[in-house]
Amino acid sequence: MPPLLQFVVRRFLVVPISLFIITLVLYGGVMLTPPEARADLYMPSNLNQNLTEEQIANLREQIIGRYHLREPFPVQYFYWIKTLFDGTWGYSPSLNEEVLPSLLRRTPVTLELALYSMLFLVPLGMFSGVVAGWNRNGRFDKFFRGSAFLATSTPTFILALVLLSIFYINLGWFAPERVSLNVGLELSKESFKHYTGMLTVDSLLNGRWDIFGDVWKHLAMPVFTLSLYHWATLGRVARATVLNERRKEYVISARARGVAERSVVWKHVYRNVIAPSLTSMALSAASIITGVFVAEIIFDFNGVSNVIVDAMNGIPDAPAALGFAVYSVFMVLLLMFLLDVLQALFDPRVREGVLRA
Amino acid sequence: MRRLRHFFSRWQNWIAFLAILGFIYTAVAAPQISPDDPKRPGPFLRVGKATEGRPLPPDEKAPLGMLPHGQDVFHPLVWGARGALQFGLIVTFFTAIFGILYGALAGLIGGRSGGWMMNIADSFLAIPVIAGVVFLQQLWTTTITAMGGLYYTNQFGPVIEIVGPMTPIIWLFERFNPLMISLIFLSWMPYARIVHSIVILLVRSDFIQAARALGGSPWWVIRKHLIPNSLAPALVLAARDVGGVVLLQATFTFVGIGGDSIWGSMLAQGRNWVIGPGGSVLSYWWVFLPPTIAVMLFGVAWNMLGDGLSDALDPQSA
């Protein structure tokens, strides 16, 4: 088997195993609560007030029977596993709908946030890290180290507060929520076609530059909030690699041959910075996806994390919580996989390994 | 001794050391620095009128001003140090123990099974803490409700109201909140990874081979040889984590998803006065600055301590 394929297979085989372990533990937690309490979640909200105690108990028994709430743990767990394959991921009482559709409906929102954060931080992080490392202790390096320190020590929510205060309240440049009110009305009209669900793309496909501008007005702050920390970590990795690389002989030889400084950095050294940076990017991407909820909540985006946040103080809603966990594991692994492929594309050592087999 | 001298030869390490010492002092001496109101003990203290919606500037009653509704700023700031230290140390302690044992075991087993164990650890990275928190929060609610109590989160953090006697289970529920447990379960992987990488190198080394040849049981080898030898990097990680988990705790509390960070709650209460009126973040500086500086200094100090330790414990630098 080619190494890349082997790698992929191993990654994807491990996922079900760890998901199995985690969901088993989570589901075990649900089972600690009495079936009657869980049945209450499924009670219709417009319950007739005149029902007697006995009738309510009857109804509860019916619900317990219908949703298999009194079965032993492995059986209930098995029922949940089965829903993973029929495309519903179970019915969530607190969302009042099936889990997968409600996750998918919110996916474009979160995807936009995560995607643009990565697109923003990667070029910027690589550039500033390489430049800072190449001119060690220069003015830019000092500036970079200072701001990277500040960026990593500011918690995201405090950054978000400061941004809101400056750019929303004072300057009025950007705003929270996903779109402005009037644009929201535009979006619900027949004339606006939804292709991908990602408003930055859809607005362009519809030829609506005004909507495109408005969407960016709302995206700017959360994207910046999400990417600042990871910009600093990526930049540090790139900087450290450059510091390491620039002492090597190929750099000296390139210079001796009279290669222009710029192309020593961006052609010779840069290639060697990519591999370690990709690792750092993969970790950043994972942590942006698992941490996107902070921006979603503070900036009022109805993203994926809303699926579980609303049900905070309710009765354990296993399908929603478990579905959310499974979902974000999938997202992260997909990203990791893409970055691995990128790594193979950029790193001849990996690529050669692939080609040889 | 040489390591200690090396550690204290850098000014950053002095800052970290003094700041952490300061936090520990504040945490221990909190009842003396800012005594509780005997009628309403707790990290929050009301010194002004509850009906006062505006945060009032510092005066003689409140040396650092007030949050909205007459809440003192100084009192929770002091008690926040205690909460943060407790939370950070407890979470880091359990996380590190579990991660170190897991990594050492995986390294010792080695081969394919050890590799699988590390793959499983890796895939934990993809699971968001928030899923665990929400889930456990729901579990807490139900369990406590089933026991006849009440569990809810208000602006000061989670509240448990119970009728009847204190049972061990309730005691546990009060000590360990959902956020704490989720963080322990979902942040041990770096420890496992780092210990594992050292252990697989060690396992091949002669002295471990000798220990095994002498008939040492795996546990004995782990305890006597592997853990002491891989402790230094784990210690560095742990020092950074203490600050990291406290920042996370403040974040979770601020966005209203569990956790009982006192500093985070202060910012959540003053939120509308930080971003709202007055023209800038600093118009009501006593609402914004004290908890922000406390949280950030806490994170930075532990981070710097980690950097200092990693430098001092590195065998090549000493």
Interface residues (C-beta under 8 A of the other chain):
Chain A: R10 R11 V14 V15 I17 S18 L19 I21 I22 L26 G29 V30 L32 T33 P34 A37 T152 S153 T154 P155 T156 F157 I158 L161 V162 L164 S165 I166 Y168 I169 N170 L283 A286 I289 T290 G291 F293 V294 I297 I298 S305 I308 V309 A311 M312 N313 G314 I315 P316 D317 A318 A321 L322 F324 A325 S328 V329 M331 V332 L333 M336
Chain B: W116 N119 I120 D122 S123 F124 L125 A126 I127 P128 V129 I130 A131 G132 V134 F135 L136 Q137 Q138 L139 T141 T142 T143 T145 A146 Y151 Y152 T153 L247 A250 T251 F254 V255 G256 I257 G258 G264 L267 R271 V274 I275 G276 G279 S280 V281 F288 T292 V295 M296 G299 V300 N303
